Amino acid sequence: LCARQKRRFKRGIHQKYDRLVKKLKTSVKNTAQGEKPKAVKTHLRNCIVMPEMVGSVCEIYSGKYWNNVEIKSDMIGHYLAEFSMSYKPIR
């Protein structure tokens, strides 16, 4: 983890992030073996990916539309916003 993420965890995680993790866990628990879990919609772009979230699917709001993101182990310590672009790159 980088310094910003360490500071965030040291100061305490807000209840809304715990609620998101709980929803992701239940969606993974309620799926059949070998299938992808149902996506959980969220506006929390500033949520840091934690190890409990790995293996779940999250729909992150970019301000206009929802981006489907499958959370993998490489994403731990990064923000959800890094995987959901909020603008279109200029060509």
N, C-alpha and C positions, 0 to 999 in steps of 0.2 A: 504494500500500500504506500501511496505517496503521502506527503505531509498533510495535505488538505483533507484526505480521507481519514487519516489517523486522528486528526483534530476533531473531525465530525463525530467519530465513534467515541472518542474520549469525553466529549461534551454531552453525549447521550443521543439516542435515536428517538425521534418523535413517534407517536403512536400510529400515525397514518402510514408509515413505512412498515411497521409491524403488521398492520392490517393487510397490506399488499402481499407481504411474504406469506401470511396465513392463507389468503385466497389462492396464491400460486401453489402452495402445498396441497390444498384440498382439490384443486383441479388435477394435479398429478396423481393424487390418491384415487380419484374417481374414474380414471381411465383404465381401459383394458391393457393387458400386457402386450407390448410391441407397438402400441399406437401412440400418436402424438397427443399430448393433453390439450384440453380446450383452452383457447387464448383468454387471458384476463386483460381487460382494457384498463389503462391508467393514464393519468395526466402528470404523474410524478416523474418528470424527466430528470430531476436532480437526485433521484434515488440511486444509491451505490449498490452495485450487484454484489450479493453476499453468497457464500457457498450453499446455503439452503435453497437458493433460487435456481440453481443449476438443473437443467433438464426440463424446465417449464417453458411455456410459450406466453409471451406478453405482447399486447398491442399498445404501442406507445403513440400518444397523440402529438402530432408535429405542428399543430396550430391550424391545420386545414384538413388533414386526413390521418387515418390510423395506419401505422407501420407495424407489420407482423415481425416479431423478433424472437428467435429461439435462443434461449440463454444457455451458453456453453461455459466450460470451465476456464477458458481463456479470458472471459469477460470479467472475472472476479476483480473487484477493486476499481472498476470503471463506472462511470455514470451511464444510466440508461439512454440519456440524450445523445451519447456518442454513437449509438447504433440506429438513430432515427433522425435523418436530416430534416431540418426545418426550412430549408431553402433549396432551390434548384441551382446546381452549379452553372455558371455562365460558360457558354461554348466559345 
